[in-house]
Amino acid sequence: MGGSTVFMYFTIQSNIAIAIICAAGGFLMIRNIAIGKAWYIVKLVGTVSITLTGVVFVVLLVPLLGDDAWNVQNTLTHAVVPAAAVADFFAAAPASETAVDLHLGQEKLLHFIPCCFGSTLELCC
């Protein structure tokens, strides 16, 4: 794995995205710039993306590769970064009103997901 094709992997894209999101969030916090609801939604998407790579690593790749899976690169990319992203997401949680709005948005998303997979319309209401 190397060269320009390395950027085709979802894991690499997720790591880059979460790095940009965290760097921009750090910049906003240092400058005391108000962070809106949209920013937390972007951060949620980035956190979910990187967490997905960690789950796939643990569930699929570790059993397949065995002890070879736990080299420094894989551990940092698939375990440390997802754990840090989740911790950062909850440590820098929005104020309670925004948290309620995000939670309601997540509920709407969870109600929408069954519709995407062809279940009945009653589940989408």
C-alpha positions in Angstrom: 0.0 0.0 0.0 1.5 3.2 -1.1 1.7 5.9 -3.7 -1.4 7.8 -4.8 -3.7 4.8 -4.4 -3.5 5.0 -0.7 -6.0 7.9 -0.7 -8.6 5.6 -2.3 -9.2 3.8 1.0 -12.1 4.9 3.3 -9.9 4.5 6.3 -7.3 7.0 5.0 -10.1 9.4 3.9 -11.8 9.1 7.3 -8.5 9.8 9.1 -7.8 12.8 7.0 -11.4 14.1 7.4 -11.3 13.7 11.2 -7.8 15.4 11.3 -9.2 18.4 9.4 -12.4 18.5 11.5 -10.4 18.4 14.8 -7.9 21.0 13.6 -10.6 23.4 12.5 -12.5 22.8 15.7 -9.3 23.5 17.7 -8.8 26.7 15.7 -12.4 27.8 16.4 -12.0 27.1 20.1 -8.7 28.9 20.4 -10.1 32.0 18.7 -13.3 31.8 20.9 -15.4 31.7 17.8 -19.0 30.5 18.4 -19.5 27.0 17.1 -22.9 26.4 15.5 -25.1 23.3 15.3 -23.9 22.6 11.7 -20.4 22.2 13.0 -21.4 19.5 15.5 -23.3 17.7 12.7 -20.1 17.7 10.6 -18.2 16.5 13.6 -20.7 13.7 14.2 -20.4 12.6 10.6 -16.6 12.5 10.9 -16.7 10.7 14.2 -19.1 8.1 12.8 -16.9 7.6 9.7 -13.7 7.0 11.7 -15.6 4.8 14.2 -16.8 2.7 11.4 -13.2 2.0 10.3 -12.4 0.9 13.9 -15.3 -1.4 14.1 -14.5 -3.0 10.7 -10.9 -3.4 11.8 -11.8 -5.2 15.1 -14.7 -7.3 13.7 -13.2 -8.3 10.3 -9.5 -7.6 9.9 -8.2 -8.7 13.3 -9.7 -12.2 13.1 -8.5 -12.5 9.5 -4.9 -11.2 10.1 -4.3 -12.4 13.6 -1.3 -11.0 15.4 -0.1 -9.3 12.2 -3.0 -6.9 12.5 -1.5 -5.2 15.6 1.4 -3.3 14.1 1.9 0.3 15.0 0.3 1.7 11.8 -2.8 -0.4 12.1 -3.2 0.3 15.8 -2.9 4.1 15.4 -5.1 4.2 12.2 -7.8 1.8 13.3 -7.9 1.9 17.1 -6.3 5.0 18.6 -7.7 7.6 16.2 -11.3 6.3 16.4 -11.2 6.1 20.2 -9.7 9.6 20.4 -12.4 10.9 17.9 -15.2 9.5 20.0 -13.7 10.9 23.2 -13.2 14.3 21.6 -16.8 14.3 20.3 -18.2 13.8 23.8 -15.6 16.0 25.5 -16.4 19.0 23.3 -20.2 18.3 23.4 -22.4 21.3 22.6 -24.6 23.1 25.1 -27.7 21.2 26.3 -30.1 22.9 23.9 -27.9 22.0 20.9 -27.4 18.5 22.3 -31.1 18.0 22.3 -31.4 19.3 18.7 -28.6 16.9 17.6 -30.3 14.0 19.5 -33.6 14.8 17.8 -31.8 14.9 14.4 -30.3 11.4 15.2 -33.7 10.1 16.0 -35.0 11.4 12.7 -32.1 9.7 10.9 -32.7 6.4 12.7 -36.3 6.5 11.6 -35.2 7.2 8.1 -32.7 4.4 7.8 -35.3 1.6 7.7 -37.0 3.4 4.8 -33.7 3.3 2.8 -33.7 -0.5 3.1 -37.2 -1.0 1.9 -39.2 -1.5 5.1 -42.8 -0.4 5.4 -43.8 3.3 5.5 -45.2 3.0 9.0 -41.6 2.7 10.4 -40.7 6.0 8.7 -43.3 8.1 10.6 
